[in-house]
Every structure is written in structure tokens, then in C-alpha cells.
Amino acid sequence: MKITNKYSKSDILMQNFLEIYRNKKVLITGSGPIGTICVLAARRAGVAEIIVTDISDNALSYSKLVGADPVSYTHLRAHETPEHL
């Protein structure tokens, strides 16, 4: 007879996430499908503040809708750098 653990690997990973990020700030760069899932997971984990950046206003508005706190429009593309750096 095989004895199985009643918790799945994803349950254990989520529990670890909850322990590490509870009451902390997180920054999520990109608010596409993966970024949105990260926002939802962070909110469920009890993260104190979720900051999201993206170059799309539409994507940012959706991130705010699903639970992000401040959202920031990033006007620079990946290959661009600000002049002051």
C-alpha cells in the first residue's frame, strides 16, 4: 500500500510563498497574463503592497482591477535607456 501526502507540490509551494511574502512589498514587471497571475497570487498571499509596471496602459488598468496597488506606466522600451544614466 502506497501512502501519499495529502498536500500537492503546488500547495507546498504556495504555503512557502505565503510565508516569505506576507506583509511585504513586491514589484511585478509586466502585466500580461503571467504578471496578472502573479498579482492574484501575491494578493492571496497577503502581500502588503503590489507594484506593477508595464508599457501598456490597458494592461496596467487590468492589473489594478485584479488587485495591484500603484501601477506605473513605463515609457521606455527594453533597448532604450534614460539619458541621465
N, C-alpha and C positions, 0 to 999 in steps of 0.2 A: 504494500500500500504506500502510495506516494503522498507525503504531507506537503501541502502548498501553503505559501504565505498568503494571508488574506489581503495584503496590500500589493498593488501592482507597482511596477517600476515608476510609472508616471505619478502615482500617489506619493511615493517616497521623494521623488524629485520636487514635487510641488510643496511638500512639507519642508524640505530643505530651503526652497525659495522663500517660503513664509518666514522661516526663522532668520534668514540672512537680511531680508529687505524690509521687514516690518518697521514702521516709523522712520524710514529713511527717504532720501530724495533719489530719484532715478532720472536719467536723461535717455530718451529714445530718439535716435536719429533716423528719420524716415517714417512716414505714417501711411505706408501702403498696407497690404494685408498682414504681413509679419509684424510690422510696428503696431498695428491695431490689436493684434493678438497679445502683444507684449503689454499694451496699455491695459487690456482687460485682465491679464494675469497679475499685473502689478497692483491694480485696484483691488482685486480679490485678495492679494497677499497682505493688504494693509499698508501699502507704501504711503508715506505722508504726502509726498509731492511728486507728480509725474509731469516732466517737462518734455515736450515733443518739438522737434524741428523738422522742417521739410521745405521744399521749394514750391510746393503746390498749395495754394490757399484752400482749394476744395478738400484735399486730403487732411489738412490741418483742422478744418471745421468739423470733419467727421471724427477725428481723434478727440476733439473737445467734446463732441456729442457722446462718445463712449466712455469718457471718464478722465481725459487728460486735464491737467490744471492749466498752466500757461502754455500757450503754443507760440512758436516763433517761426516767422517766415524767413527762410534763408535765401537771399537773393543771389548768392554766389554758387556757381556750378562747381563740380568736383575739380576741374582743371584750373579754376580761377583762384587767385589769392588777393586779399586786400592789399592796397599799396603800402599801408603802414607796417606790414610785417616784414 
